Amino acid sequence: MKMPQSLNLVGALISMTASLCAQPTTLPSLPPESRQFDFWIGEWAVTTPDGKPAGTNRIEAIAGGAGLLENWADADGSSGKSLNAYNAAKKQWQQTWVGSNGGILELSGTLVNGHMVLTGEHAAGGRRVMERITWTPNPDGTVRQHWEQSTDGGNTWQTAFDGHYRKKK
C-alpha cells in the first residue's frame, strides 16, 4: 500500500525533529571576567561608616552564573533591584538599577586593582550628574560600597552612600 505524500512529509519532519532534539546542546562557556563580581554574592546586613543600620541586601547569581540580581531594602522602607552582568562584547560590567522611588541608574565599568568600579551619567534637576560606585572586597569577607556623585564634570566628588556589608549569620 502506498502512503499519501503528506504522510511521508509528516514522517520525515518527525524523524528530523527527533534527530535535532537528540543533539547535545552546549552553551558557550562564560568568560572568566563574568566571575569578578562574585565577591558580592550573599545575604548582607549593611551599615553606615558609624555603624548605623542602612539596610539589607541579597545578591544572588542568576542565569547559570551569567549575572547577579541585587535585592536592596533600605532601613527607611524604600527598596530597589539591580541586574548586573559582564558584557563580553563590550568587555565591561553593566548594571541597571531600579529604585522604588522611580529612580533608574545605568552604570558600566570594570574591575580596577581588585575594586569593581562602575560609572554612569544622567540628567537630574536640569543638570548632568556623574555617578561612580566602587565595591571593595575586604580581607575579612566584608564589602564596602562607596557611591560618589559629581555635578561639575568629575572635578569634585561627594559621597552619596557609604555602605559596609557584613554577611548575615
N, C-alpha and C positions, 0 to 999 in steps of 0.2 A: 504494500500500500504506500502510495506516495504522499508525503506530508505537504500541506499547503505552504507556500513560500513564506508567509507571515510567521508561521510556527518555527520554521528554520531560523528566521531572523531573531525571534524571541529566544530560541535556544542558544544562538551564538552570543547574544547580549548577556544572557545569564552566565554562560561559560566565561566570557571576558570579565564580567563584574566579579565573579568568584575568584578568578585569577588575580585581579587587581587587589582585592581585599586580602588575599593571602600574602601579598608582598609585604615584607617588613618595612615599617615606616621609621625612618631615622630622622630625628630633628637635628638641625645644626647645633654644634656644641656652643655654649656661651663663652664669650671671651673672658680671660682671667679678670679683666677690669670690672666685669659685672659683679664681682665679689668684694670690691673695695669698700663698699658701704655696709657690709655685713656686721661690722662692729656696733652698728646702731640697732640691730635686731634685739628685741626683748620687751619686757614689761618694766616700765620705768616710773619711779617717783621723781618728780622734777622740782627743784628748789631754786630760789634766787641765791645770789652770792652770800647773802646774810642768813641763809638757812630757812627762809620762809617758804611755805608750800606755794609753788607756781602752778602745778597741775600734774596730770599723769599722761603718759604716752605709751602706746603699744605699737611697736614697729614689727611688722610681720613680712616674711618672704612670701611672694606670690608668683604665680605663673611659672612654677618649676624653678624658682630662684632667679628668674629674669628681672624681677622688680621688687620693690618694697612698698608696702602700704602703711602709712602713718595714720594713727588714730589718736588725736590730741583732745584732751578735756582740760580746760583751764580751771583754775581754782575759783574763778568768778562765775563759772557756769557756761561760758562760751566753749565752742568746740571747733574742730576742723579736721580735714584729712588731706594727705598729700600722696601722690603717686610719684615714685622715684624709679628711674631706670637708666641703665647705661645705654646710650645710643652709639653703637659701634660705627655706624656710617659717619657720624659727626665726631667720634672719639671724645665724647663728653657725657657727663651725667646730666639728666634733666629732671626737674621737679615741677609739678603743678600742684599748688596748694589752693584749697577752697575752704574759707572760714565760714562759720555760722552767721557772721555779720555781713556776708556777701563779698568779702574781700577775696581777691584772687592774686596769686603770685606765680609767675613763671620764671624759673631760675635755671641756670645751667653752669657747669664748671667741671673741675677735675680734682683729683687727689693731688695735693701740693705738700711735699715734705711730711706726709703722714696725716695731714688735715684735709677733710673734704671741704672745698670752698666753692660755693655756688653763688652766682650773681645774677642780677636782673635789673630792669629799669621799667618804670611805668609813670603815668601821669596821676597826680593827686593834688587836689586843690589848685589846679591851674599851673602846676609846676612839675618838673621832672624829678623823680625820686629814684636814686640808685639804691639797690639792696645788695647786701653781702652777708651771707650766713656761713659761718665756719663751724664745723663739727670736729672736735678733737678727742680721740680716744686716749684715755689716761692709763698709765700702767696698773692702777688699782681696779680697772674694769669700769670706772665711771666714764661719762662722756660730757664734755662741755659743748653747749650750743651757744655761739655768740653771734647775735644778729645786729648788724650795723646798717645805718642809713646815711645817705649824703644827698643834700639838696643843692650843692654847689659844684656838681660835676666831678665829685670824688676828691676835692681838695681837703675837705674835712669830713669826719665821720662821727656820728653819735650812736651810742648803744641804744637799740630799741628793745632788746631782750638778752638776758644773760642767764641761761638755764644750765643747771648742774644735774645731770642724770645719774641716778643710782638705781640699780636693778632692784625690783620688788622681791621680797622673800616669798 
